[in-house]
Amino acid sequence: MDDLLRIDDELSEEQRLIRDTVRDLVSDRVLPHVGDWFEEAAFPARELAPALGSLGLLGMHLDGYGCAGLDAVSYGVACRELEAGDSGLRSFVSVQGSLAMFPIWKYGSDEQKEEWLPRMAAGEAIGCFGLTEPDHGSDPAGMRTHAERDASGDWILNGSKTWITNGSIADVAVVWARTEEGVRGFVVPADTPGFTAPEIHKKMSLRASVTSSLFFDDVRLPASAVLPGVQGLKGPLSCLSEARFGIVWGVVGAARACLESAVDYSTSRVQFGRPIGGFQLTQEKLAWMYVGLGQAQLTALHLGRLKDAGTLTPRQVSFGKLANVRAALDIARQARSILGGNGITLEYPVIRHMNNLESVLTYEGTQEIHTLVLGEALTGIAAYR
């Protein structure tokens, strides 16, 4: 499909190489199988992680410890191409790099970094991020998971988390809990006694992704398990900003895949003696889908450049997530209508992307929360309560 606005012409030669490399990986290793993974609610993380690591895609925007140290736009381009395959694939990479590796890299001790980051960058160890709780999603300040020191100086962690990507397959969890000092982050190996992570089943979205609950029953952790470099909600919220940036780019890939499928279908599906792409109503849908995709790509590129300049703010990330996820979901829904009955089968990617985007609309900040972030930016009045 033609890039009418020549947006990818704005990428550097290295960024275009990353685009093509990730696109080839998705074409070879993901697209032939992802429909089956979605139908079977399976994701071969252990098989894919080393391949992703060998290409430098895990923690690719971090420096040192085996990480690629690439710029934000390069990371965004990779997220776009990964999500063109499936949101579950991009979520795996995003959680690994931005939610599990980033807090260790940013706030961890030298020992924590040395122990985990090289293995995670190589795909030899998988991480997850424990913040959301059964009763506290959009309001993390109300979290009930808590940790207390005992007489020996160890931490005793109790509580639960839910909707945790990679939870059941993780080797390590970065878990946020209340303490007497405020919210603190803990690096919790998955084999720690008292820590369990049952998988959540019967999902109708993000089926090619592992989603779990985390339970902590008197989990004993040494003093060295705490992330020493941060205290308070600043820690987990900064991680979410990193991950949301990947979403801003990723959903562009899902939207592009839906539009490409709709264009291909409309030029080959014949009704009333002509391809349905020759009807005005179909062309109107396709045109607006193309406009929405272009605007989303421009938003992602602009925010990527702001991030590379060191000036990107959480409010700007909220703008990007709100606008781009909504645009991508609209494109997916229009594509489904163009494909008619075929739009609901896994023979085409559209319904899979559309269902996945329903989750992306909610996770890492719901549409409503990002709307209120922008409302506060405009009025100066916080409307969260």
C-alpha positions in Angstrom: 0.0 0.0 0.0 1.4 3.4 -1.0 2.7 5.7 1.7 0.9 8.7 0.3 2.4 11.2 2.9 5.9 9.7 2.5 6.1 9.4 6.3 8.7 6.6 6.3 10.9 8.8 4.1 11.4 10.8 7.4 13.1 7.7 8.9 16.9 7.3 9.0 18.6 4.5 7.0 19.1 2.6 10.3 15.4 3.1 11.3 14.3 1.8 7.9 16.6 -1.2 8.3 15.0 -1.9 11.7 11.5 -1.6 10.1 12.4 -4.1 7.4 14.2 -6.5 9.8 11.2 -6.7 12.2 8.7 -6.9 9.3 10.6 -9.9 7.9 10.6 -11.5 11.4 6.9 -11.0 11.7 6.3 -12.3 8.2 8.3 -15.4 8.7 7.8 -16.4 12.3 4.4 -14.9 13.3 1.9 -14.3 10.5 1.8 -17.9 9.3 0.8 -19.1 12.8 -0.8 -16.2 14.7 -4.4 -17.1 13.7 -3.9 -20.5 15.2 -2.3 -19.0 18.3 -5.3 -16.7 18.7 -7.8 -19.5 18.2 -5.9 -21.8 20.6 -5.1 -19.0 23.2 -1.4 -19.8 23.0 1.7 -17.8 22.6 5.1 -19.5 22.1 7.1 -17.0 24.2 10.0 -19.3 25.0 10.5 -20.0 21.3 10.2 -16.4 20.2 12.1 -14.7 23.0 15.6 -15.7 21.8 14.9 -14.6 18.3 13.6 -11.3 19.5 16.7 -11.0 21.7 19.1 -11.8 19.0 17.7 -8.9 16.9 18.2 -6.5 19.9 14.4 -5.9 20.3 14.2 -6.6 24.1 15.0 -3.4 26.0 16.2 -2.0 22.7 15.8 1.6 24.0 18.0 1.0 27.0 21.8 1.3 27.2 24.3 -1.2 28.4 23.8 -4.7 29.9 23.4 -6.2 26.4 20.7 -3.8 25.4 20.9 -2.1 21.9 20.7 1.5 23.2 18.7 2.7 20.2 16.7 5.9 19.9 13.0 6.3 20.6 11.8 6.4 17.0 13.6 3.2 16.3 11.9 1.6 19.2 8.6 2.9 18.0 9.1 1.6 14.4 9.8 -1.8 15.9 6.6 -1.7 18.0 4.6 -0.7 14.9 5.9 -3.7 12.9 5.4 -6.1 15.8 1.8 -5.1 16.3 1.2 -5.4 12.6 1.6 -9.0 13.4 -0.4 -9.0 16.6 -0.9 -6.9 19.7 0.1 -9.8 21.8 3.6 -9.9 20.3 4.1 -6.2 20.8 2.8 -6.5 24.3 5.3 -9.2 25.1 8.2 -7.0 23.9 6.8 -3.9 25.5 6.3 -5.5 28.9 9.7 -7.1 28.7 11.5 -3.9 27.8 9.5 -1.0 29.2 7.8 -2.5 32.2 10.2 -5.2 33.5 13.6 -4.2 32.3 13.2 -0.4 32.4 12.5 -0.1 36.2 15.5 -2.4 36.9 17.7 -0.4 34.5 16.4 3.0 35.8 16.0 2.3 39.6 17.7 -0.9 40.3 20.9 -1.7 42.1 24.1 -2.6 40.2 23.6 -6.2 41.4 20.0 -6.3 40.2 21.0 -4.9 36.8 23.8 -7.4 36.4 21.7 -10.3 37.5 18.7 -9.7 35.2 19.2 -7.3 32.4 21.7 -9.2 30.2 19.6 -12.4 30.4 16.4 -10.4 29.7 17.9 -8.6 26.8 18.9 -12.0 25.3 15.5 -13.5 25.8 16.9 -16.0 28.2 14.7 -14.7 31.1 11.2 -13.3 30.9 9.8 -10.5 33.1 6.4 -9.1 34.1 5.2 -6.0 35.9 2.8 -6.2 38.8 0.8 -3.0 39.4 -2.9 -3.5 38.6 -5.0 -5.2 41.3 -8.5 -6.7 41.2 -10.0 -3.7 42.9 -7.5 -1.0 41.9 -6.7 -0.4 38.2 -7.0 3.3 37.3 -6.3 4.3 40.9 -3.0 2.7 41.9 -2.8 4.8 45.0 -5.4 2.5 46.5 -3.3 -0.6 46.1 -3.6 -3.2 48.8 -0.5 -5.3 48.1 1.9 -4.5 50.9 5.4 -5.3 52.2 6.7 -5.1 55.7 10.1 -5.6 57.2 10.5 -8.2 59.9 13.1 -8.4 62.7 15.7 -10.0 60.4 15.5 -7.1 57.9 13.7 -9.2 55.2 10.6 -8.0 53.5 7.4 -9.9 53.7 5.2 -9.4 50.7 1.4 -10.1 50.7 -1.3 -9.3 48.2 -2.4 -9.9 44.6 -2.2 -8.4 41.1 -4.3 -9.1 38.0 -4.3 -8.7 34.2 -0.5 -9.2 34.2 1.0 -9.9 30.8 3.7 -12.6 30.8 2.9 -13.4 34.5 2.6 -17.2 34.2 5.8 -17.5 32.1 7.9 -14.9 33.8 11.2 -15.7 35.5 11.0 -12.5 37.4 8.3 -10.0 38.4 8.7 -6.3 39.2 6.1 -5.8 41.9 4.8 -2.6 43.4 3.6 -2.6 47.0 2.7 -0.3 49.8 5.3 0.1 52.6 5.7 2.4 55.6 8.0 4.4 53.3 5.4 4.7 50.5 5.1 2.6 47.4 8.2 0.6 46.6 9.2 -1.7 43.8 10.5 -5.2 44.4 12.3 -7.6 42.1 10.7 -11.0 42.8 12.1 -14.2 41.2 9.2 -16.4 40.1 10.5 -19.4 42.1 10.3 -17.5 45.4 8.1 -19.5 47.9 4.6 -18.1 48.3 4.6 -16.6 44.8 2.1 -18.1 42.4 0.9 -16.9 38.9 -2.1 -18.7 37.5 -3.1 -17.9 34.0 -6.3 -16.1 33.2 -8.4 -18.0 30.6 -11.6 -17.4 28.6 -10.4 -14.2 27.1 -11.9 -12.9 23.8 -9.0 -10.5 23.2 -5.2 -10.7 23.3 -5.6 -14.5 23.1 -2.1 -14.8 21.6 -0.7 -13.5 24.8 -0.2 -14.8 28.3 -2.3 -13.0 30.9 -2.2 -13.9 34.6 -2.9 -13.1 38.2 -0.1 -12.8 40.7 -0.5 -13.9 44.3 1.9 -13.2 47.2 1.4 -15.2 50.4 4.0 -14.2 53.0 6.7 -14.0 50.2 10.0 -13.5 52.0 12.4 -11.2 50.1 15.9 -10.1 51.1 16.6 -6.4 51.6 18.4 -6.4 48.3 15.1 -7.2 46.5 13.8 -3.6 46.8 14.5 -1.2 43.9 16.7 1.4 45.7 16.4 4.3 43.2 12.7 5.3 43.5 10.0 5.7 46.1 6.3 6.5 45.6 4.0 6.2 42.6 6.6 8.0 40.4 8.2 4.6 39.9 5.4 2.6 38.3 3.9 5.7 36.5 7.2 6.4 34.8 7.3 2.8 33.6 3.8 3.1 32.2 4.8 6.2 30.3 7.6 4.2 28.6 5.1 1.4 27.7 2.4 3.8 26.5 4.9 5.3 24.1 5.2 1.9 22.5 1.4 1.6 22.2 1.2 4.9 20.4 3.4 3.4 17.6 2.2 -0.2 17.9 -1.5 0.4 17.2 -0.5 2.1 13.9 0.8 -1.3 12.8 -2.5 -3.0 13.7 -4.5 -0.3 11.9 -2.2 -0.6 8.8 -2.7 -4.3 8.7 -6.5 -3.9 8.8 -6.5 -1.2 6.1 -4.3 -3.3 3.8 -6.6 -6.3 4.3 -9.7 -4.1 3.5 -8.1 -2.7 0.4 -7.0 -6.1 -0.9 -10.4 -7.5 -0.2 -12.3 -4.6 -1.8 -10.4 -5.0 -5.1 -11.0 -8.7 -5.4 -14.5 -9.2 -3.9 -17.0 -8.9 -6.8 -20.7 -8.0 -6.2 -23.2 -6.7 -8.7 -20.7 -7.4 -11.4 -17.8 -5.2 -10.1 -15.3 -5.1 -7.3 -16.8 -3.6 -4.1 -13.9 -1.2 -4.1 -15.5 0.4 -7.1 -18.5 1.6 -5.0 -18.6 5.0 -3.6 -19.5 4.0 -0.1 -16.6 1.6 0.1 -14.2 4.2 -1.2 -15.4 6.7 1.4 -14.7 4.2 4.2 -11.2 3.4 2.8 -10.4 7.1 2.3 -11.2 8.0 5.9 -9.4 5.0 7.2 -6.3 6.1 5.2 -6.6 9.6 6.6 -6.9 8.3 10.2 -3.9 6.0 9.7 -1.8 8.9 8.3 -2.7 11.2 11.2 -1.8 8.4 13.7 1.5 7.8 12.1 2.4 11.5 12.1 1.4 11.7 15.8 3.6 8.8 16.6 6.6 10.2 14.7 6.3 13.6 16.3 6.1 12.1 19.8 9.1 9.9 19.0 11.1 13.0 18.0 10.1 14.7 21.2 11.2 11.7 23.2 14.5 11.6 21.5 14.9 15.3 22.3 14.2 14.6 25.9 11.1 16.8 26.0 8.3 14.3 25.9 5.8 14.7 28.7 3.3 12.2 30.2 0.4 14.4 29.0 1.7 14.2 25.4 1.9 10.4 25.7 -1.7 10.4 26.9 -2.6 12.5 23.9 -0.9 9.9 21.6 -2.5 6.9 23.3 -6.0 8.3 23.3 -5.8 9.5 19.7 -4.0 6.6 18.1 -5.8 3.7 19.9 -9.2 5.3 19.0 -8.1 5.8 15.4 -6.8 2.2 15.1 -10.0 0.8 16.6 -12.2 2.8 14.2 -10.1 1.6 11.3 -10.4 -2.0 12.4 -14.2 -1.7 12.8 -14.6 -0.2 9.3 -12.3 -2.9 7.8 -14.5 -5.5 9.4 -17.6 -4.1 7.8 -15.9 -4.0 4.3 -15.0 -7.7 4.6 -18.6 -8.5 5.5 -19.0 -12.1 6.9 -15.4 -12.8 6.1 -14.5 -10.1 8.5 -15.2 -12.3 11.5 -13.0 -15.2 10.5 -9.4 -15.7 11.4 -8.6 -16.3 7.7 -8.2 -12.6 7.7 -6.4 -10.5 10.4 -9.1 -7.9 11.0 -11.3 -9.4 13.7 -8.2 -10.5 15.6 -6.8 -7.0 15.5 -10.2 -5.5 16.3 -10.6 -7.7 19.4 -7.1 -7.0 20.5 -7.5 -3.3 20.2 -10.5 -3.5 22.6 -7.9 -4.5 25.3 -5.4 -1.9 24.2 -8.1 0.8 24.6 -8.3 -0.2 28.3 -4.8 -1.3 29.4 -2.0 1.0 30.6 -4.5 3.8 31.2 -8.1 3.6 30.0 -9.6 5.9 27.4 -11.4 7.7 30.2 -8.2 8.3 32.3 -6.3 9.7 29.3 -9.3 11.9 28.5 -9.2 13.3 32.0 -5.5 13.9 31.7 -6.1 16.1 28.7 -9.1 17.7 30.4 -6.9 18.7 33.3 -4.2 20.0 30.8 -6.9 22.2 29.2 -8.7 23.5 32.3 -6.2 23.1 35.1 -8.9 21.2 37.1 -8.3 17.6 38.0 -11.6 15.6 37.5 -10.5 12.2 38.7 -12.8 12.4 41.8 
